[in-house]
Amino acid sequence: MKVKFFSESKKAQKLSFEIKKKVGNILKTGKYTNSDYVKKFEDKFRKYFKTKYCVAVNNGTSALHLALLALSIKKGDEVIVPSLTFIASVAAVNYVGAKPVFADINKDDWLINTKIIEKLITKKTKAIIVVHLHGLMCDMDKIKKIAKKYNLKIIEDAAQAHGSSFKKNQPGYYSDVATFSFYPTKNLGAIGEGGAIITNNKNIFDKTKRMRTWSHNKYNFYEVSFNYRMSEFSAITLIAKIPFLKKDVDKRIEIANKYKKQLNLKSFSKFNQKIKKHSYHIFAIRINKKKRKNIIKHLKLSGIDTNIHYPYSLPKLKFFRIKNRNTNSPIANQISSELLSLPIYPELENRKINYTVKKLNNLI
Ligand SMILES: Cc1ncc(COP(=O)(O)O)c(C=O)c1O
């Protein structure tokens, strides 16, 4: 049996009529980028997340970059980031010339450790980037308290958290600005690429909106900016898919619960289900680091694709090590060497979940 790590061929087929019809419209008008469908998507997305503003861009990394620029983070500033996340969360800090300062993660939920954040704050600290890793939101009330005490900005990297909540509030509620990726495998993925910024702050909205497309009016440029525009084709596919988000996340939760019940290992992330809704962009377990490679190999031989999110602790990467005063992240070092991500997506059939569980239980 073949178990792919990700597939949505059935949904793509279901949506192909609606998508083709709208593509027909843009072929007629010739408006291929950052136009009416992008505006329509921004409106739908901002309403979904109950924020005042949304700016759609070409990917999640650009969204982070613009968010940092809008908060005037620059050379000489420090930004606190988690040690375990996708590299883009931290690369964006380097783009603006600021210095990422790594905070280690918690052993139980693998998210940024709020107790460590306070110890890392200096006069140079301007912001905290929290990452809702795998679809589990960070402890936003604690983060907000710290940010208020030290007058820091909060950016939520919600690239993996479409459909997640903390105390019933979604990304965008607790922060100055939240950013998303619509990479195809995300809980809400474009057929193509995409990203978005949501905020309730008019200044952040104005600045990110103008900087995504060269900060110009008809006759002048205000500042050096970027081409971070979203294509109309991506927007069409996102408009078609957004109505499925809630149901898709419910399905992901159902699959995660099956794994949790049936797997002999109980080393998945632990969190308070009364407070947090995990959207399971990723379902990961921890396994013995000495056995990981072998388990991946044997699952592959049985036709089961797996992945690792992420196999590195970021402070260990050479280019961050040179720039950083805090490279000590023992928990991220340990957990990154043990994580294993299993297939999880709405179209994953029961027989494939059962097969994956059976093969994995045999190996562990
Ligand atoms: C946590 C996180 N941040 C940022 C990004 C960057 O998004 P993109 O690939 O759309 O640039 C990703 C994408 O995988 C991500 O998972």
The ligand as an SDF file (V2000), in Angstrom:
LIG
                    3D

 16 16  0  0  0  0  0  0  0  0999 V2000
    6.5400   28.2460   10.3850 C   0  0  0  0  0  0  0  0  0  0  0  0
    6.7250   28.7520    9.0020 C   0  0  0  0  0  0  0  0  0  0  0  0
    7.0780   30.0210    8.8020 N   0  0  0  0  0  0  0  0  0  0  0  0
    7.2460   30.5420    7.5820 C   0  0  0  0  0  0  0  0  0  0  0  0
    7.0890   29.7670    6.4530 C   0  0  0  0  0  0  0  0  0  0  0  0
    7.3780   30.3530    5.1130 C   0  0  0  0  0  0  0  0  0  0  0  0
    6.3170   30.3130    4.2490 O   0  0  0  0  0  0  0  0  0  0  0  0
    6.5630   30.2450    2.6400 P   0  0  0  0  0  0  0  0  0  0  0  0
    7.1360   28.9270    2.3360 O   0  0  0  0  0  0  0  0  0  0  0  0
    5.1860   30.4400    2.0810 O   0  0  0  0  0  0  0  0  0  0  0  0
    7.4770   31.3730    2.3200 O   0  0  0  0  0  0  0  0  0  0  0  0
    6.7160   28.4190    6.5930 C   0  0  0  0  0  0  0  0  0  0  0  0
    6.5430   27.5760    5.4080 C   0  0  0  0  0  0  0  0  0  0  0  0
    6.6920   26.4020    5.4020 O   0  0  0  0  0  0  0  0  0  0  0  0
    6.5460   27.8940    7.8930 C   0  0  0  0  0  0  0  0  0  0  0  0
    6.1970   26.6140    8.0820 O   0  0  0  0  0  0  0  0  0  0  0  0
  1  2  1  0
  2  3  1  0
  2 15  2  0
  3  4  2  0
  4  5  1  0
  5  6  1  0
  5 12  2  0
  6  7  1  0
  7  8  1  0
  8  9  2  0
  8 10  1  0
  8 11  1  0
 12 13  1  0
 12 15  1  0
 13 14  2  0
 15 16  1  0
M  END
$$$$
